[in-house]
Structures are given as C-alpha cells and as structure tokens.
C-alpha cells in the first residue's frame, strides 16, 4: 500500500494544511512547482515544526505540457543539497525521455500523469502517458538504474575479451638473437594485447634478451635478462 501523502505544487504555501498533515506522522511527498528555493524552505520548515515526518521533494515545472527547455533538472541537486532529503521529479513533459534523464541524474521518485487516451478533454491528458508508454517508462527506468552502477571505474567482465583484441603488446620487430641489447628499433607495438603493454616499452629498452625471439613474438619478462 502507498503510504505517502502527496501534496501538489499549489499547496506549497499552504502551511496550515502542510502542518496538519505533518502532525499525523505519515511520510510526505511535496511537489515544488511554481516556487523558489525560499518558498520550498518555508514549507519544509512548516513540516519539520509540526513533527518532521519523512519527506520527499519533487522538482516540478507546473505547465501542461512542460517545455523541456524550462525543466532545469539540475535543480534536483540543489534541493537535495539544501534540505538533505530524497528528491525526485514530477514530470509534465510529453513522452518519457525527460523522466529517464531525471532518473539518470539521481531522482528517487518519478511522478507522471497517466491516461487511457490523450485525446480526452482536460488540461492534463496531453502531458500524460498512455498504458504502453507507462510500461516503456517503467522498463526504461529499471534499465537506467542498472546502467548507473556503483560509480567505481573498473573493467567489466564483458570487456576482457575485447581488451585482448583491441589493445596492443610489445613484440619483436625482427628476428632477435639471444644476448642482444634491445634498442627501440627492435621493439614494435602490435596486436593482440596479451603481452607486455606498450606503456612498459621504456622498461624493456636496454635490457638483454635471454633467448632468441622470432619476428612478431610477444615479449615476456622470462625472455629478458
């Protein structure tokens, strides 16, 4: 069961109402359309003074449909930094793209209007999703959340085979006898990337070969004195 009380943007200056609901202790979702940061702060303070229930703020542009150039989705980060609460996006644009962008930017909640038919009369239908679009939005949000990952920069499992093919290694440029002092012209850089990486080239130059190497053979430290 959905436990939050959702306040539309029009109630953000209705502090008596906000306080009345806050005293009930139920979690609150508050849309912040048509408001500046100071008005959001006053509303948050009214809710906090009346019992400080759990709060989620939704960035919102109260236009139907809302033009993408007015969305300012980075304002979600401003709200999160200012009030240290979960922040989401109440999306009144046409389509699902802006909601997916908001998820990629870290939105904890997405609100989107839903209709069975966008051609129905009334102000909200044009900015609403029909059933197949809502399904695509839900699927897309899950894919975006998975794609965001944990933020650590590491090679993935699926990249390992690619790295072996795409990267290069240090190889013998020509046949090299054992006991040869390696000079730059004797060391070439070629695929695959299964040997010593080109970044180690300077460490190889000036070393002596411990065994004979055929042209194109990958260098390894076992071949070097």
C-alpha positions in Angstrom: 0.0 0.0 0.0 1.2 3.5 -0.8 1.9 5.2 2.5 3.0 8.7 1.5 0.7 11.7 1.4 1.3 13.6 -1.9 1.0 17.4 -1.9 0.6 19.1 -5.3 2.6 22.2 -6.0 -0.3 24.5 -5.4 -0.2 23.7 -1.7 3.4 24.7 -1.1 2.4 28.0 0.6 -0.5 26.4 2.5 1.5 26.0 5.7 -1.6 25.3 7.9 -2.5 22.4 5.7 1.1 21.1 5.5 1.4 21.2 9.2 -2.0 19.5 9.7 -0.9 16.5 7.7 2.6 16.5 9.1 1.2 16.1 12.6 -0.3 12.8 11.5 3.2 11.5 11.1 2.8 10.0 7.7 5.6 10.4 5.1 5.0 13.3 2.7 5.8 13.9 -0.9 5.8 17.6 -1.8 5.9 19.0 -5.3 7.7 22.3 -5.7 6.4 23.7 -8.9 6.0 27.5 -9.2 8.3 28.0 -6.2 11.7 29.4 -5.5 14.1 28.0 -3.0 12.9 30.3 -0.2 9.3 29.1 -0.6 10.4 25.5 -0.5 12.5 26.2 2.6 9.5 27.7 4.4 7.3 24.7 3.5 10.0 22.3 4.7 10.3 24.3 8.0 6.5 24.2 8.5 6.5 20.4 8.0 9.5 20.0 10.3 8.0 22.1 13.1 4.8 20.0 13.0 6.5 16.7 13.6 9.2 16.3 10.9 7.7 13.2 9.2 9.8 11.6 6.4 9.8 14.0 3.4 10.5 13.7 -0.3 10.7 16.8 -2.5 9.7 16.7 -6.2 11.2 19.2 -8.6 8.4 20.3 -10.9 7.5 22.7 -13.7 3.8 23.3 -13.4 2.9 23.7 -17.1 0.9 21.2 -19.1 2.8 20.1 -21.1 6.0 21.5 -19.7 8.6 22.6 -22.3 11.9 20.7 -21.9 14.0 23.9 -22.1 12.4 25.1 -18.9 12.9 21.9 -16.9 16.2 22.8 -15.2 16.6 19.2 -14.0 19.8 20.1 -12.1 17.6 21.9 -9.6 17.0 18.4 -8.1 20.6 18.5 -6.9 20.0 22.0 -5.5 17.0 20.7 -3.5 18.9 17.7 -2.3 21.9 19.7 -1.1 19.8 22.4 0.6 17.4 20.1 2.5 19.2 16.7 2.7 16.1 14.7 1.8 15.3 12.4 -1.1 14.4 14.3 -4.3 12.5 13.3 -7.4 10.8 14.8 -10.4 7.2 15.4 -11.2 7.2 15.2 -15.0 4.7 17.1 -17.0 6.5 16.9 -20.4 5.3 14.9 -23.3 6.9 11.4 -23.7 9.2 9.5 -21.4 12.6 10.9 -22.2 12.8 13.6 -19.5 11.7 11.2 -16.8 14.5 8.9 -17.8 17.0 11.7 -17.7 15.8 12.6 -14.2 16.4 9.0 -13.1 19.9 9.2 -14.6 20.5 12.4 -12.6 19.5 10.6 -9.4 15.8 11.1 -9.0 14.5 8.9 -6.1 10.8 9.3 -7.2 9.2 9.9 -10.6 5.6 11.2 -10.8 4.0 11.0 -14.2 0.4 11.6 -15.2 -1.5 8.6 -16.6 -4.4 8.5 -19.1 -6.2 5.9 -21.1 -6.5 8.3 -24.0 -4.5 11.6 -24.6 -7.2 12.9 -26.9 -9.7 13.2 -23.9 -10.7 16.7 -22.9 -9.0 18.4 -20.0 -5.6 20.1 -19.2 -3.6 17.0 -18.1 -4.2 14.4 -20.8 -1.8 15.9 -23.3 1.1 15.6 -20.8 0.1 12.1 -19.6 1.2 8.7 -20.7 -1.0 6.0 -22.2 -0.6 2.4 -21.0 2.0 1.3 -23.5 4.1 4.4 -22.8 3.9 3.9 -19.0 5.1 0.3 -19.5 8.1 1.6 -21.5 8.8 4.2 -18.9 8.9 1.6 -16.1 11.1 -0.7 -18.1 13.4 2.2 -19.1 13.8 3.4 -15.5 14.9 -0.1 -14.4 17.4 -0.2 -17.3 18.8 3.3 -16.4 19.1 2.4 -12.7 21.0 -0.8 -13.6 23.2 1.2 -16.0 24.2 3.7 -13.4 26.2 1.1 -11.5 28.2 1.8 -8.3 30.5 4.5 -9.7 33.7 2.6 -9.4 35.8 2.7 -12.6 36.8 -0.9 -13.3 36.9 -3.0 -16.5 33.8 -5.1 -16.8 33.8 -8.9 -17.3 32.4 -8.5 -20.8 35.3 -6.2 -21.7 38.1 -8.7 -21.0 38.0 -10.4 -24.4 37.7 -7.0 -26.1 40.8 -5.8 -24.4 42.8 -8.7 -25.6 41.8 -7.9 -29.2 41.7 -4.1 -29.1 44.9 -3.4 -27.1 48.4 -3.9 -28.2 51.6 -5.5 -26.9 55.4 -5.2 -27.3 56.7 -7.6 -29.9 60.0 -8.3 -31.6 60.2 -6.1 -34.7 62.6 -8.7 -36.4 64.3 -11.9 -35.5 66.4 -11.2 -32.4 69.3 -13.5 -31.3 69.8 -14.3 -27.7 72.2 -11.9 -25.9 71.0 -8.8 -27.9 70.7 -5.5 -26.2 67.3 -4.2 -27.0 67.1 -0.9 -28.9 64.0 1.0 -29.9 64.1 -0.2 -33.4 63.9 -3.8 -32.3 60.7 -3.3 -30.3 57.4 -3.0 -32.2 53.9 -2.4 -31.0 51.2 -4.7 -32.4 48.0 -6.5 -31.5 46.9 -8.6 -29.6 47.0 -7.1 -26.1 48.0 -10.4 -24.4 51.7 -9.5 -23.8 53.6 -6.6 -22.2 51.7 -3.4 -22.7 53.3 -0.5 -24.7 53.4 1.5 -21.5 56.3 -0.7 -20.5 58.4 0.0 -23.6 60.9 2.2 -21.8 61.5 -0.5 -19.2 62.3 -3.0 -22.0 64.8 -0.9 -23.9 68.4 -1.5 -22.9 67.7 -5.0 -21.5 69.3 -8.1 -22.9 67.5 -11.0 -24.5 67.9 -14.3 -22.6 66.8 -16.3 -25.6 66.2 -15.9 -29.4 63.0 -14.2 -30.4 61.2 -14.6 -33.7 59.9 -11.6 -35.5 56.4 -10.7 -34.2 56.9 -12.7 -31.0 55.4 -11.2 -27.9 58.0 -10.1 -25.3 57.7 -11.5 -21.8 60.0 -10.9 -18.8 61.1 -14.6 -19.0 62.8 -13.8 -22.3 64.8 -11.0 -20.8 67.9 -11.0 -18.5 
